[in-house]
């Protein structure tokens, strides 16, 4: 799995989920943020995007 993290007022995590052997995209995979009840599923091309709420210190 690959992802990138952007730093804005709200953070966005996005990336692609692929099969480790074939490199083919994996649609319908559930991607969750550890320790939070935030998640999404990958699209038909294995892509996902999650917007995190603003951090509360």
C-alpha positions in Angstrom: 0.0 0.0 0.0 1.2 3.5 -0.7 -0.1 6.8 0.6 0.8 10.4 1.0 0.0 12.8 3.8 -0.7 16.5 3.1 -0.6 19.0 5.9 -3.4 21.6 5.9 -6.0 22.7 8.4 -7.6 19.4 7.7 -5.3 16.6 6.8 -6.0 14.4 3.9 -4.6 10.9 3.4 -4.8 9.3 0.0 -3.2 6.5 -1.9 -3.5 3.2 -3.7 -3.9 -0.3 -2.4 -2.3 -2.9 -4.7 -1.6 -6.7 -4.5 1.9 -7.1 -3.2 2.7 -9.8 -5.8 1.0 -8.8 -9.0 0.9 -5.0 -8.4 -2.8 -5.0 -9.5 -5.1 -2.5 -7.8 -7.4 -3.9 -5.2 -11.0 -2.4 -5.3 -13.3 -2.6 -2.3 -10.6 -2.7 0.3 -11.5 -1.1 3.6 -8.9 1.5 4.8 -9.2 2.6 8.4 -7.3 5.2 10.5 -5.8 3.4 13.4 -7.3 4.5 16.7 -10.2 6.3 15.0 -13.6 5.4 13.6 -12.7 7.0 10.3 -12.4 4.9 7.1 -13.3 4.4 3.5 -13.1 1.8 0.8 -10.9 1.8 -2.3 -12.5 2.6 -5.7 -12.4 0.3 -8.7 -8.7 1.4 -9.3 -7.6 0.7 -5.7 -7.5 4.5 -4.9 -8.7 6.0 -1.6 -8.9 9.3 0.2 -9.7 10.1 3.8 -10.0 13.6 5.3 -9.2 13.8 9.0 -10.9 16.2 11.4 -8.8 19.1 12.7 -6.4 18.0 15.4 -7.4 18.9 19.0 -4.4 19.4 21.2 
